[in-house]
Amino acid sequence: MREPARDIERLVHIKESIDRINRYMNGVTMDMLLADDMRYYAVVKNIEIIGEAANMLTFEFRENHPATPWKMIVGMRNYITHEYFQIKPAVVQEVLMQDLPELAEQIEAYLEEIKAEQ
């Protein structure tokens, strides 16, 4: 259920998933990731969690924070969930290299914003 009071919890879930991915990828190249099924699927699962948490944010929160591509994040979750058998490593690499660093900064800013309002 989408409740404004739970938006902060969802943002924390996103932050925790990004932090886990960063730990899993510390010192790991894409080739190393692809050679390690367990690590690869741990990373993919956390990308999925990010998408689910983003999906559960209230529409108002997402509308008030348009700099974040919420629809694409949720779309990635749907892709991972429903196309699990054909996830392209290049897509995962793009998320890891391009999307997550920016998302991490945005989520940190949103959490700070909420804390300042409380």
C-alpha positions, 0 to 999 in steps of 0.5 A, a space after each residue: 500500500 502506498 502511504 506517505 508515511 512509508 515513503 521514507 522507509 521505501 527510500 531507506 530500502 533503496 539506499 540499503 540496496 544501493 549500498 549492498 550492490 556497492 559492497 558486492 561490486 567493490 573491486 569487482 570488474 564486470 567480467 568477474 561479476 559475470 563469472 560469479 553467478 551468486 554475486 551476479 544474481 545478488 546484484 540483480 536482486 537488489 536492482 529489483 528491490 530498488 524498483 519495487 521500493 520505487 514502485 511503492 513510493 506515493 505518486 505524490 512523492 514521485 511527482 514532486 521529485 521528477 529528476 529521478 526517472 521513477 518510471 524507468 526504475 520501475 520498468 527495470 524491476 518489471 524487466 528483471 522480474 518478468 524477463 529473468 531468463 534473458 537479462 542482458 549483462 550490458 543492461 546490468 552494467 549500464 545500471 551499475 556504471 551510469 544509473 546507480 551513482 546518480 540515484 544514490 545521490 538523489 536518494 541521499 538528498 531526498 532522505 536529507 530533505 525529509 529529515 529537515 522537514 521533520 
